């Protein structure tokens, strides 16, 4: 679980104890597997912050070990804790259990019980259908980092497809940057006073079912989710000291989703679509496009992928996400060298306004254990009435060095 605790001594002690238990256990059972990484990260914001309580740079360290044990019948146990210590944002100093589960394999079904991670989706820039795990909003700005989700997951694979059934007995609240954190909205999100539509609050039991199949070059999945929406509505309010804050409100929703992918030679076609009903409003949203890969450019080992995607949200200006009616372009460069060097550059443009966004992600491995990555993101031309106008000066450059073991 995520512990929002400013006491860094407790965090460090807890992380050290977890790692110690790992290595003690592994030394006694050499057949088990331990892997993971330790990383040092730095962020630099070229523009001064809008809030004097924010910083123009911050550093952090993170660790994510993984313990895995598999029995002879294929059943397995997985434990993946995660911890980060951040110099600027107390909310980004946190501990979470990404995975802690037992997987039982039978002849005709699989059952996973515990805390797990499940990803659904095909598109590169927007992940509409991914709903099982909550977003870890302090870890990254692209929404791809997720908190561990308590679950009972039954998977039934057959020749006619795979049926996945989920019981989710506990809800994880989304994490947000604190008062000193960047990038963040102008008004701080008060995560300590979240509100719920359900009287059961975070103890509401959510349910989901998904059917997926592969037919020739087509991969598709369709699901239905009933329970607490992962994306909160942010309501203006006051904290205990009378300061203006945004209070997360989590409503009960029904959401049906579809993800589709077609491989056709060097073309990869992608589609995601959802229809959601709930207390606030019912709406449709979709995203889709293609990736075309140029293999072996100029008779070299370089591969270049050209990405074009569009995103549409029926809520328009009422949408609580950045992509409401946008088109995205991207370049994916893969060197196919011994260092696994990669680069992904993206540009998005609002078709109904003046805003756009730039992103860059690149990584390169050094030796067998070290990975150096760089990330840069910025917003351009945000109008004053835009939900994300307060992020106009929060473009940043991030550098991370990770050691994998």
C-alpha positions in Angstrom: 0.0 0.0 0.0 1.1 3.6 -0.4 2.2 5.3 2.7 2.1 9.1 2.5 4.5 9.8 5.4 6.8 12.7 5.7 9.0 10.8 8.1 11.8 9.8 5.8 13.5 7.7 8.5 10.6 5.4 8.7 10.5 5.0 4.9 14.3 4.2 4.7 14.0 1.8 7.6 11.0 0.0 6.1 12.8 -0.3 2.7 16.0 -1.6 4.3 14.1 -4.2 6.3 12.2 -5.4 3.2 15.5 -5.8 1.3 17.2 -7.5 4.2 14.3 -10.1 4.5 14.6 -10.7 0.7 18.3 -11.5 0.8 18.1 -13.6 4.0 15.3 -15.7 2.5 17.1 -16.0 -0.9 20.4 -17.2 0.8 18.5 -20.1 2.3 16.6 -21.0 -0.8 19.0 -20.6 -3.8 16.5 -21.9 -6.3 14.4 -18.7 -5.9 14.9 -15.7 -8.1 15.6 -12.1 -7.1 15.9 -9.2 -9.5 15.0 -5.5 -9.6 16.7 -2.1 -9.7 18.0 0.8 -7.7 17.9 4.2 -9.4 19.0 7.8 -8.9 16.9 10.4 -10.6 17.2 14.2 -11.1 14.6 16.6 -12.5 15.3 20.2 -13.7 12.6 22.7 -14.5 13.9 25.5 -16.8 11.2 28.0 -15.9 10.7 29.4 -12.4 7.7 27.9 -10.5 4.5 29.8 -10.3 4.3 29.0 -6.6 7.3 30.1 -4.4 6.9 26.9 -2.3 7.8 24.9 -5.4 11.4 24.0 -6.4 13.2 24.4 -9.7 15.0 21.1 -9.3 14.7 17.9 -7.2 16.6 14.7 -6.8 15.4 11.3 -5.6 16.4 7.7 -5.1 14.2 4.7 -5.8 14.3 0.9 -5.4 12.1 -1.9 -6.7 13.3 -5.4 -5.9 11.4 -8.4 -7.1 11.3 -11.9 -5.5 9.9 -14.7 -7.6 9.5 -18.4 -6.8 8.0 -21.0 -9.2 7.0 -24.6 -8.2 7.3 -27.6 -10.4 3.7 -27.5 -11.4 4.1 -23.9 -12.7 2.4 -22.2 -9.8 4.3 -19.2 -8.5 4.7 -16.5 -5.9 5.7 -12.9 -6.7 6.6 -10.0 -4.4 7.5 -6.5 -5.8 7.8 -3.6 -3.3 8.7 -0.1 -4.4 10.0 2.9 -2.5 11.1 6.4 -3.5 12.8 9.1 -1.4 12.4 12.6 -2.9 14.2 15.8 -1.9 11.4 18.3 -2.8 8.0 16.7 -2.6 6.9 14.8 0.6 4.0 13.2 -1.4 6.5 11.7 -3.8 8.4 10.1 -0.9 6.3 7.0 -0.7 6.3 3.2 -0.4 4.0 0.8 -2.3 3.6 -2.9 -2.9 3.3 -3.2 -6.6 2.8 -7.0 -6.5 2.3 -9.6 -3.7 0.4 -12.6 -5.1 0.2 -16.3 -5.5 -0.6 -17.7 -8.9 -2.1 -21.2 -9.0 -2.0 -23.1 -12.4 -4.6 -25.8 -13.1 -5.2 -27.7 -16.3 -8.1 -25.6 -17.4 -7.8 -22.3 -15.4 -5.4 -20.0 -13.5 -6.1 -18.2 -10.2 -4.1 -15.2 -8.9 -4.8 -14.0 -5.4 -3.2 -11.0 -3.7 -1.9 -7.6 -5.0 -1.2 -7.5 -8.7 -0.9 -5.4 -11.9 -2.9 -5.8 -15.0 -2.5 -3.7 -18.2 -5.0 -3.5 -21.0 -4.5 -1.4 -24.2 -2.8 -1.0 -27.5 -2.3 2.7 -28.3 0.9 4.6 -27.5 -0.1 8.0 -26.1 -3.5 7.5 -24.4 -4.5 4.5 -22.4 -8.3 4.6 -22.2 -9.2 1.0 -21.5 -6.7 0.4 -18.8 -8.8 0.5 -15.6 -7.8 -2.3 -13.1 -4.9 -0.5 -11.4 -4.9 3.0 -10.1 -2.5 5.6 -11.5 0.5 6.6 -9.4 0.4 10.3 -10.2 3.6 11.2 -8.3 5.8 8.8 -10.3 5.2 10.0 -13.8 3.1 12.4 -15.9 2.2 10.0 -18.6 -0.1 7.9 -16.4 1.8 4.7 -17.1 3.0 4.1 -13.5 0.4 2.1 -11.5 -0.2 1.3 -7.8 -0.6 -2.4 -6.8 -4.3 -3.5 -6.8 -5.7 -6.1 -4.3 -7.5 -8.7 -6.5 -8.8 -12.2 -7.1 -8.2 -12.9 -10.8 -9.5 -16.0 -12.4 -8.3 -16.6 -16.0 -9.9 -19.3 -18.2 -8.0 -19.9 -21.5 -9.7 -21.8 -24.2 -9.4 -22.3 -28.0 -12.2 -19.8 -28.5 -10.4 -17.1 -26.4 -9.5 -16.1 -22.8 -12.1 -15.1 -20.2 -10.7 -13.1 -17.3 -12.8 -12.4 -14.2 -11.8 -10.0 -11.4 -13.0 -9.3 -7.9 -11.3 -6.1 -6.5 -12.1 -5.9 -2.8 -10.2 -2.7 -2.0 -9.8 0.6 -3.8 -6.6 2.5 -4.2 -6.8 6.3 -4.2 -4.8 8.2 -6.9 -1.6 9.9 -5.7 -1.0 13.6 -6.5 2.1 15.9 -6.1 2.2 17.8 -2.9 2.5 21.6 -2.3 6.2 21.6 -3.1 5.9 19.2 -6.0 6.2 19.9 -9.7 4.5 19.5 -12.1 1.1 20.1 -10.5 -2.1 22.0 -10.8 -2.2 25.6 -9.3 -4.4 24.3 -6.4 -3.0 21.4 -4.4 -5.1 18.2 -4.3 -6.0 17.2 -0.8 -5.6 13.4 -0.9 -6.2 13.1 2.9 -9.9 14.1 2.5 -11.1 12.1 -0.5 -14.8 11.6 -0.9 -16.8 8.7 -2.3 -20.2 8.2 -3.8 -20.4 4.8 -2.2 -20.9 4.6 1.5 -18.4 1.7 1.6 -15.8 4.2 0.4 -12.5 2.4 -0.4 -13.9 -0.9 0.8 -16.4 -1.1 -2.1 -16.0 -4.4 -4.0 -15.4 -3.7 -7.7 -16.0 -6.3 -10.5 -14.7 -6.7 -14.0 -14.9 -9.3 -16.8 -12.9 -9.4 -20.0 -12.9 -11.6 -23.1 -9.9 -11.5 -25.4 -8.9 -13.5 -28.5 -6.5 -13.7 -31.4 -7.9 -14.4 -34.9 -5.2 -14.4 -37.6 -3.5 -11.0 -37.5 -6.2 -9.5 -35.2 -6.0 -9.2 -31.5 -8.9 -7.9 -29.5 -10.4 -7.6 -26.1 -13.7 -6.4 -24.7 -14.6 -5.9 -21.1 -17.1 -4.5 -18.6 -16.2 -2.8 -15.3 -18.5 -2.0 -12.4 -17.3 -0.2 -9.4 -15.3 2.9 -8.2 -14.0 5.0 -11.0 -10.2 5.3 -11.0 -10.3 8.9 -12.3 -11.5 11.3 -9.6 -13.5 14.5 -10.0 -11.6 17.4 -8.3 -13.9 19.6 -6.3 -12.8 23.0 -4.9 -12.8 23.1 -1.1 -10.8 24.1 2.0 -8.3 22.1 4.0 -8.1 22.0 7.9 -6.2 25.3 7.9 -8.6 27.1 5.6 -6.4 27.0 2.5 -8.0 26.4 -0.9 -7.6 22.8 -2.1 -9.0 20.4 -4.6 -10.8 17.4 -3.0 -10.9 14.1 -5.0 -14.4 12.6 -5.4 -14.7 9.0 -6.6 -18.0 8.1 -8.1 -19.5 4.7 -9.0 -19.3 3.9 -12.7 -20.1 1.3 -15.3 -17.5 1.2 -18.1 -17.4 -1.0 -21.3 -14.2 -1.0 -23.2 -12.8 -2.4 -26.5 -9.1 -2.7 -27.6 -8.2 -3.8 -31.0 -4.9 -4.4 -32.8 -4.1 -5.5 -36.4 -0.6 -6.5 -37.6 -0.3 -6.1 -41.4 3.3 -6.4 -42.5 5.1 -3.3 -41.4 1.8 -1.7 -40.3 0.4 -1.9 -36.8 -3.2 -0.5 -36.5 -4.5 0.2 -33.0 -7.9 1.2 -31.4 -9.2 1.8 -27.9 -12.7 2.9 -27.1 -14.9 3.2 -23.9 -18.4 4.0 -22.9 -18.9 5.1 -19.3 -22.0 5.7 -17.3 -22.1 7.3 -13.8 -23.4 10.0 -11.6 -21.9 13.0 -13.4 -22.6 12.1 -17.1 -22.5 9.3 -19.7 -19.9 9.7 -22.4 -17.9 7.9 -25.2 -14.2 8.3 -25.7 -11.9 6.7 -28.3 -8.3 6.8 -29.5 -6.7 5.0 -32.4 -4.2 5.2 -35.2 -1.2 3.4 -36.7 2.5 2.7 -36.4 4.5 2.1 -39.6 8.0 0.7 -39.1 10.9 1.3 -41.6 13.1 -1.7 -41.0 16.9 -1.5 -41.6 17.1 2.1 -42.8 19.8 2.6 -45.5 20.8 -1.0 -45.0 21.7 -0.4 -41.4 20.4 -2.0 -38.1 18.3 1.1 -37.5 14.5 0.8 -37.3 12.3 3.8 -37.5 8.6 3.7 -36.4 6.2 6.5 -37.5 3.2 6.9 -35.2 0.0 8.8 -35.9 -2.9 8.6 -33.4 -6.0 10.6 -32.6 -8.0 10.9 -29.4 -11.6 12.1 -28.9 -13.6 12.6 -25.7 -17.3 13.3 -26.0 -17.2 15.6 -22.9 -15.2 18.1 -24.8 -14.1 21.0 -22.6 -15.6 19.2 -19.6 -13.2 16.3 -20.0 -10.9 15.7 -17.0 -8.0 14.5 -19.2 -5.6 16.5 -21.4 -6.6 14.6 -24.6 -10.2 15.6 -25.5 -9.9 16.2 -29.3 -6.2 15.8 -30.2 -3.9 14.4 -32.8 -0.6 12.9 -31.9 2.5 12.3 -33.9 5.5 10.2 -32.9 8.9 8.8 -33.9 10.3 5.6 -32.5 14.0 5.0 -33.2 15.5 1.7 -32.3 19.2 1.2 -32.9 19.2 -2.6 -32.4 22.6 -2.4 -30.8 24.2 -4.2 -27.9 23.2 -1.3 -25.6 19.5 -1.5 -26.6 19.4 2.2 -27.4 16.0 3.6 -28.0 14.3 7.0 -28.5 10.6 8.0 -28.6 9.6 11.5 -29.5 6.0 12.7 -29.5 4.0 15.8 -30.4 0.3 16.4 -29.7 -2.0 19.2 -30.9 -5.5 20.2 -29.7 -7.7 20.3 -32.8 -10.1 22.8 -31.2 -7.6 25.1 -29.4 -4.1 26.4 -29.4 -2.5 24.0 -26.9 0.1 21.4 -27.8 2.6 19.2 -26.0 6.1 17.8 -26.7 7.7 14.7 -25.1 10.9 12.8 -25.5 12.0 9.5 -24.0 15.4 7.9 -24.6 17.4 5.1 -23.0 20.7 3.3 -23.4 22.2 0.4 -21.5 25.8 0.4 -20.2 27.3 -3.0 -19.6 25.0 -5.7 -18.2 23.5 -3.8 -15.3 23.3 -0.1 -15.9 20.5 1.8 -17.7 20.6 5.6 -18.4 17.4 7.2 -19.4 16.3 10.8 -20.2 12.8 12.2 -20.4 11.6 15.7 -21.3 8.1 17.1 -21.4 6.6 20.5 -22.0 3.2 22.2 -22.8 2.9 25.0 -25.4 0.2 27.6 -26.0 -2.1 26.7 -23.2 -5.0 29.1 -23.0 -6.1 30.7 -19.7 -9.4 28.7 -19.6 -7.6 25.4 -20.0 -7.7 22.9 -17.1 -4.0 22.5 -17.4 -3.1 26.2 -17.7 -1.1 26.1 -14.4 1.3 23.7 -16.0 2.5 26.2 -18.7 5.9 26.7 -17.0 6.2 23.1 -15.6 8.1 21.7 -18.5 11.0 19.6 -17.2 14.1 17.5 -18.1 14.6 14.2 -16.2 17.7 12.1 -16.0 17.8 8.7 -14.3 20.6 6.2 -13.8 19.4 2.7 -12.7 21.3 -0.4 -11.7 19.6 -3.7 -12.5 20.4 -6.8 -10.6 
